[in-house]
Amino acid sequence: MTITDWSENLGQNGALAQRLPQFRARAQQQAMAAQVAQTLQQGGVALIEAGTGTGKTFAYLLPAMLSGRKVLVSTGSKALQDQILEKDIPLLTDVVGKPMRVSRLKGRSNYLCLHRLQRFSSEGVAPLLAAPLAKIVDWAGRTREGDIAEVSGVPEDSAVWPLVTSTRDNCLGSECPDYQRCHVVEARRKAHEADLLVVNHHLLFSDLALKANGMGDLLPRVEAMVLDEAHQVFDLAGRYFGRQLSSHQLWDWARDSRVEALGEAADDALLLQAAAELETATSAWRTALGAGEERILWTLTPGSPEEAAFIHLRQAGITLLHALHQASARGKGLEQCAARGVALLASVEFFLLHNAPEMVFWQEKRTRTVQLHATPLDVAGPLQKYLLEPIEALVLTSATLRVGDSFTVTERALGLSGAQTFNAASPFDYARQSLLYLPSGLPEPSHPGYTSACLQAAIPVIEASAGRTFILFTSHRALQEAASFLPRQLGFPVLVQGSMPRSRLLDRFRSLGNAVLLGAASFWEGVDVQGEALSSVIIDKLPFANPSDPILRARTEQCQAAGGDPFRELQIPQAVIALRQGVGRLIRSETDRGVLMLCDPRLRSKAYGKIFLESLPPMRRVSDLEAVQQFWKASLS
Ligand code: SF4
């Protein structure tokens, strides 16, 4: 087998086809595998766009397994990480024909912390958490890996999980009495021994951020990496190479200090009082920031209630840290809480000064919580230093890396020069399988009646496809308007994002077979509904980022200061990639058929609309409803 011939493994009569009856050979998959293999062997960086249906997971896994190198694969989601470990690799190991050491590593919050379980089991928890805690105690005696995904019957967002899992802040490390049996330590040991290590992006970027801060590392050194869903890298780098401080971190520190004090220094009334005061001061700080949920710049006007509350919080933190230092000789838990307090107070100080011109400071308010962020304006520098330079071979792949037919936007954002670029086009026959409907006569998106007009125009499209529709919105306000209007107009079940967990909503959508699902941000990506259950995708507006978003505003100013055109260089490319992700929900297999309705009239009225249209798959475009109805009639006959 040469590096350009992958038919032996991925061809119609290849090794995989013999083991997988439903396997279909795809020239694009073989071409991508050849490109991945070449990069893994010769080194360098490859940017590979793999259209929907290419079979990109096998196209990078198989060359990685055959490369003879120590390779790390990073996925955009834990679900794909699990699928690779549990389904894909066992199948491919059979094809490769030699045993391999393969390991999956997740972030530490995915593993049971034996020390904290023991601590909270003996200290007791709130009455509501007693039943889930009992389930976890029962499972803890049986589990080998300690991966909390194994536990059924305790919801993912249960408040019990932070009590029985660890953070870098609260882990006792080698001082821990349970260190020898620790699930996190064991998972990391296996990761170091693996030939092929599968992680997710959050863990990978946590590792890069630790390296950037000179605080060690989580992952072993590898020779090569493959990053799937690589269109997320830019945003992830902004988040992880920055700094954060959240009300949760402060509350957790106060609570853990109280719990450790009760275990190791129950007579220390000053310490217990200081912990309680920090909890109160953190709540008061959140209240001082005002009600509502929003992402806005972080500023501290001198003399303002916000500044007073933050200074009060800092003082409460200093008092707690002092009390912890006084008591730290009485136990490892208290000593560790003191060390954690030093790091947290350094962050409080950093956000109090908020003086780093290379960063944008912003706050993300939720109803009861707040998180402060300092996001670097330039991520290309740290990416170059901590991701690209240390690695011999790097493959970045995704279904959406190009704008128009060019990789330039991605290359520029990530600071790549000299990367190999390769487009593995989708094998789907979009011209036959799909239709792009651009309705005419809708008002401009800024018109107050725009959403209502879109919904009216969507009704006959939904009826023509007998329900079976996703409507993707760019704002929660529009989603809510649709949620109150459409159920009264349609004879199909209407499912609304937020009414139940995402995975249950999707299961319900699939099983109903005629439902209409209304979704915002989280449904634009990573949703795979094959077959007739999803026949139409309707998108209300071009997904431009909110112009008031603090990061976008700061990057816009930076771009303008450098003489650039932020609309063309930042906003359009970001919106094109987001639109392509949303559109990618429609056709998921060779037998799918579907209609895409893009309501936004700017696609035809503005010059930039062409950039969006030229970035979409080659669908037949129509603007009359009759053509949509004909499409479905022809499909049925
Ligand atoms: S070493 Fe850390 S994660 Fe492991 S059991 Fe101890 S505290 Fe928990």
Residues whose N, C-alpha, C, O or C-beta is under 5 A from the ligand:
A	BS01	SF4	C113 L114 H115 R116 S166 N170 C171 L172 G173 C176 D178 Y179 C182 V184
